[in-house]
Amino acid sequence: MPVVFDSVGKDTLEASLDSLQTRGTLVSNGTSSGPVIIDAKLLGSKGGNGSFWVTRPAMRHYIEPRSHMLDMARELFDHVLAGNIVSEPRQSFALADAGQAHRALEGRKTIGSTVLVP
């Protein structure tokens, strides 16, 4: 089933729920626009009209034990090296313009990866 990632929080929660299909999963991993508060009644009227999962993972549960984290990192980098995962930067800034890059990130003016070039 499709998975929807919501890293903004309060302002995008309802649209993220609406994009779900029945038995889909919403992964809420950010609160930059405010805390996410979920009303159980709302869940029944969103997406494919219910029967989906909402999760809020915490990094600490994925980095312990350390051996598990290293296994996951190894698996990820194996996929990257095999060409199964490709991520092209969407924008770049000269290293001298790092302040401008930070302002763009903070102002939500970027999409995807941002690279500082020496």
One Martini backbone bead per residue (centre of mass of N, CA, C, O) as a GRO file, in nm:
protein
  118
    1MET     BB    1   0.100   0.033   0.016
    2PRO     BB    2   0.085   0.348   0.034
    3VAL     BB    3   0.305   0.623   0.130
    4VAL     BB    4   0.289   0.908   0.348
    5PHE     BB    5   0.483   1.204   0.394
    6ASP     BB    6   0.489   1.425   0.688
    7SER     BB    7   0.705   1.720   0.765
    8VAL     BB    8   0.521   1.968   0.873
    9GLY     BB    9   0.211   1.911   0.985
   10LYS     BB   10  -0.061   2.083   1.063
   11ASP     BB   11  -0.097   2.219   0.766
   12THR     BB   12  -0.087   1.903   0.614
   13LEU     BB   13  -0.258   1.674   0.732
   14GLU     BB   14  -0.527   1.665   0.571
   15ALA     BB   15  -0.400   1.631   0.290
   16SER     BB   16  -0.254   1.370   0.358
   17LEU     BB   17  -0.507   1.208   0.428
   18ASP     BB   18  -0.651   1.252   0.149
   19SER     BB   19  -0.415   1.085  -0.014
   20LEU     BB   20  -0.519   0.831   0.090
   21GLN     BB   21  -0.560   0.502   0.086
   22THR     BB   22  -0.676   0.224   0.149
   23ARG     BB   23  -0.435   0.098   0.368
   24GLY     BB   24  -0.262   0.321   0.425
   25THR     BB   25   0.026   0.542   0.510
   26LEU     BB   26   0.111   0.775   0.768
   27VAL     BB   27   0.408   0.975   0.804
   28SER     BB   28   0.489   1.158   1.091
   29ASN     BB   29   0.803   1.380   1.102
   30GLY     BB   30   0.672   1.675   1.169
   31THR     BB   31   0.644   2.040   1.322
   32SER     BB   32   0.691   2.325   1.172
   33SER     BB   33   0.362   2.417   1.188
   34GLY     BB   34   0.300   2.222   1.421
   35PRO     BB   35   0.120   2.030   1.601
   36VAL     BB   36  -0.014   1.706   1.593
   37ILE     BB   37  -0.369   1.656   1.589
   38ILE     BB   38  -0.576   1.366   1.635
   39ASP     BB   39  -0.895   1.284   1.525
   40ALA     BB   40  -1.072   0.998   1.506
   41LYS     BB   41  -1.309   1.107   1.331
   42LEU     BB   42  -1.138   1.212   1.093
   43LEU     BB   43  -1.029   0.939   0.987
   44GLY     BB   44  -1.316   0.833   0.870
   45SER     BB   45  -1.314   1.090   0.634
   46LYS     BB   46  -1.053   1.005   0.502
   47GLY     BB   47  -0.941   0.926   0.221
   48GLY     BB   48  -1.059   0.593   0.197
   49ASN     BB   49  -1.240   0.602   0.455
   50GLY     BB   50  -1.012   0.456   0.596
   51SER     BB   51  -0.809   0.207   0.681
   52PHE     BB   52  -0.549   0.340   0.823
   53TRP     BB   53  -0.219   0.454   0.898
   54VAL     BB   54  -0.057   0.614   1.182
   55THR     BB   55   0.276   0.753   1.226
   56ARG     BB   56   0.546   0.840   1.485
   57PRO     BB   57   0.856   0.843   1.453
   58ALA     BB   58   1.162   0.777   1.636
   59MET     BB   59   1.494   0.775   1.613
   60ARG     BB   60   1.575   0.618   1.875
   61HIS     BB   61   1.432   0.344   1.764
   62TYR     BB   62   1.665   0.320   1.512
   63ILE     BB   63   1.962   0.336   1.686
   64GLU     BB   64   1.860   0.092   1.858
   65PRO     BB   65   2.081  -0.080   1.829
   66ARG     BB   66   2.368  -0.011   1.669
   67SER     BB   67   2.367  -0.264   1.485
   68HIS     BB   68   2.101  -0.191   1.345
   69MET     BB   69   2.187   0.078   1.222
   70LEU     BB   70   2.424  -0.038   1.054
   71ASP     BB   71   2.251  -0.230   0.883
   72MET     BB   72   2.071  -0.010   0.756
   73ALA     BB   73   2.299   0.156   0.629
   74ARG     BB   74   2.412  -0.065   0.452
   75GLU     BB   75   2.156  -0.113   0.289
   76LEU     BB   76   2.128   0.168   0.173
   77PHE     BB   77   2.414   0.191   0.035
   78ASP     BB   78   2.373  -0.052  -0.148
   79HIS     BB   79   2.142   0.079  -0.310
   80VAL     BB   80   2.296   0.324  -0.409
   81LEU     BB   81   2.535   0.168  -0.549
   82ALA     BB   82   2.316   0.005  -0.738
   83GLY     BB   83   2.092   0.236  -0.832
   84ASN     BB   84   1.807   0.227  -0.668
   85ILE     BB   85   1.904   0.510  -0.550
   86VAL     BB   86   1.813   0.848  -0.646
   87SER     BB   87   1.958   1.187  -0.578
   88GLU     BB   88   1.891   1.493  -0.698
   89PRO     BB   89   1.959   1.800  -0.688
   90ARG     BB   90   1.755   2.101  -0.691
   91GLN     BB   91   1.980   2.276  -0.539
   92SER     BB   92   2.241   2.537  -0.535
   93PHE     BB   93   2.525   2.663  -0.345
   94ALA     BB   94   2.753   2.851  -0.252
   95LEU     BB   95   2.942   2.846   0.020
   96ALA     BB   96   2.935   3.163   0.050
   97ASP     BB   97   2.593   3.115   0.050
   98ALA     BB   98   2.490   2.973   0.316
   99GLY     BB   99   2.293   3.180   0.430
  100GLN     BB  100   2.095   3.167   0.192
  101ALA     BB  101   2.035   2.867   0.219
  102HIS     BB  102   1.913   2.882   0.503
  103ARG     BB  103   1.684   3.077   0.433
  104ALA     BB  104   1.550   2.892   0.225
  105LEU     BB  105   1.493   2.660   0.415
  106GLU     BB  106   1.337   2.821   0.637
  107GLY     BB  107   1.133   2.941   0.397
  108ARG     BB  108   1.045   2.708   0.204
  109LYS     BB  109   1.227   2.731  -0.095
  110THR     BB  110   1.264   2.420  -0.104
  111ILE     BB  111   1.345   2.106  -0.282
  112GLY     BB  112   1.486   1.871  -0.153
  113SER     BB  113   1.800   1.885  -0.233
  114THR     BB  114   2.085   2.059  -0.091
  115VAL     BB  115   2.385   2.223  -0.219
  116LEU     BB  116   2.719   2.288  -0.132
  117VAL     BB  117   2.964   2.471  -0.320
  118PRO     BB  118   3.312   2.535  -0.331
   0.00000   0.00000   0.00000
